[in-house]
Amino acid sequence: MTLESSNLTKNQQTVLNILEKSTEPLKAYAILFDIQKKGIKSPLQVYRALDKLIEIGKVHKIESRNSYIACKHEGCNAKTSTAFLICEKCDNVTELKRNNLLSYFSKQAEKDNFQYRKHNLEIYGLCNNCKLKN
């Protein structure tokens, strides 16, 4: 089940708008700070909105940083299995959109008689801009 932007609640749309405008991943309390003047006063309201946005594939969580980014890929189906390139210097995040990762991890898991379900891969390094500055 997917929700179009027109079917989002006010809180969900407000949280999504903040994330879409951000140039870096945001923590829930940073989102709350930015939108308190729009009527969202409770961390629970932000977390509920984030949970639903993740569930429908509009937002992804960067687990190692406990932060969130808006998905920039139309029709993204990576609700539970995600892979990101994260710049250690400027915090730029790029979502990897390679379907072969699911296949690769499934095959590796089968070799060890393990049932693969999902992954969250975060690869750290330097983006091209930061690499050129060094």
TACORFEN-V43672 format. One record per residue. SS is DSSP state (H for helix, E for strand, - for the rest). PSI is psi in radians with two decimals (NA if undefined). D_LAST is the distance of its C-alpha to the last C-alpha in Angstrom with 2 decimals. Layout:
ss=<SS & SS>
psi=<PSI & PSI>
d_last=<D_LAST & D_LAST>
This chain:
ss=<- & - & - & - & H & H & H & - & - & H & H & H & H & H & H & H & H & H & H & H & H & - & - & - & - & E & - & H & H & H & H & H & H & H & H & H & H & H & - & - & - & - & H & H & H & H & H & H & H & H & H & H & H & H & H & - & - & - & E & E & E & E & H & H & H & - & E & E & E & E & - & - & - & - & - & - & - & - & - & - & - & E & E & E & E & E & E & - & - & - & - & - & E & E & E & - & - & - & - & H & H & H & H & H & H & H & H & H & H & H & H & - & - & - & - & - & - & - & - & E & E & E & E & E & E & - & - & H & H & H & H & H & H & ->
psi=<2.26 & 2.59 & 2.31 & 2.82 & -0.55 & -0.32 & 0.03 & 2.62 & 2.94 & -0.79 & -0.77 & -0.78 & -0.68 & -0.80 & -0.77 & -0.73 & -0.75 & -0.79 & -0.65 & -0.52 & -0.32 & 2.51 & -0.05 & 2.84 & 2.53 & 2.48 & 2.76 & -0.70 & -0.50 & -0.68 & -0.82 & -0.79 & -0.72 & -0.47 & 0.15 & -0.60 & -0.16 & 0.21 & -0.12 & 1.96 & -0.32 & 2.43 & -0.62 & -0.66 & -0.72 & -0.82 & -0.69 & -0.78 & -0.77 & -0.78 & -0.79 & -0.71 & -0.61 & -0.79 & -0.64 & 0.06 & 0.27 & -0.36 & 2.57 & 2.61 & 2.31 & 1.73 & -0.79 & -0.36 & 0.01 & 0.84 & 3.03 & 2.59 & 2.63 & 2.45 & 2.32 & 0.10 & 2.10 & 2.31 & 0.48 & 2.32 & 0.21 & 1.36 & -0.53 & -0.41 & 1.93 & 2.73 & 2.28 & 2.57 & 2.17 & 2.14 & 2.21 & -0.32 & -0.86 & -0.01 & 0.26 & 2.37 & 2.27 & 2.19 & 2.27 & 2.23 & 1.06 & 1.98 & -0.35 & -0.26 & -0.74 & -0.79 & -0.79 & -0.88 & -0.62 & -0.79 & -0.73 & -0.70 & -0.72 & -0.63 & -0.52 & 0.32 & 0.79 & 2.39 & 1.87 & 2.38 & -0.75 & 2.95 & 2.77 & 1.76 & 2.18 & 2.01 & 2.16 & 2.51 & -2.60 & 2.31 & 2.97 & -0.75 & -0.81 & -0.62 & -0.72 & -0.50 & -0.40 & NA>
d_last=<44.98 & 42.52 & 42.79 & 42.01 & 40.43 & 43.97 & 45.21 & 42.76 & 44.19 & 43.28 & 41.11 & 39.32 & 38.68 & 37.47 & 34.98 & 33.81 & 33.39 & 31.16 & 28.93 & 28.87 & 27.75 & 24.96 & 21.33 & 20.75 & 23.14 & 25.88 & 28.07 & 31.82 & 32.42 & 29.81 & 31.68 & 34.94 & 33.88 & 32.98 & 36.27 & 38.86 & 40.27 & 40.98 & 43.40 & 41.38 & 41.98 & 41.77 & 38.91 & 41.31 & 41.43 & 37.65 & 37.64 & 40.59 & 38.93 & 35.70 & 37.83 & 39.68 & 36.62 & 35.10 & 38.50 & 38.67 & 35.09 & 33.85 & 31.43 & 29.44 & 28.73 & 25.45 & 27.35 & 24.78 & 24.05 & 27.63 & 26.58 & 27.57 & 26.38 & 28.60 & 28.87 & 27.90 & 29.86 & 33.43 & 35.94 & 33.54 & 35.62 & 33.06 & 34.90 & 34.66 & 32.26 & 28.70 & 25.32 & 21.95 & 18.25 & 16.64 & 13.05 & 12.65 & 10.52 & 12.57 & 15.64 & 16.00 & 18.79 & 19.99 & 23.44 & 24.16 & 27.46 & 28.62 & 32.28 & 32.02 & 30.42 & 33.82 & 35.57 & 33.26 & 33.58 & 37.32 & 37.86 & 36.00 & 38.05 & 41.27 & 40.75 & 41.05 & 43.86 & 41.73 & 42.17 & 38.82 & 38.79 & 35.32 & 31.68 & 28.73 & 25.54 & 22.21 & 19.17 & 15.99 & 12.42 & 9.53 & 10.89 & 10.14 & 9.05 & 6.50 & 5.45 & 5.50 & 3.83 & 0.00>
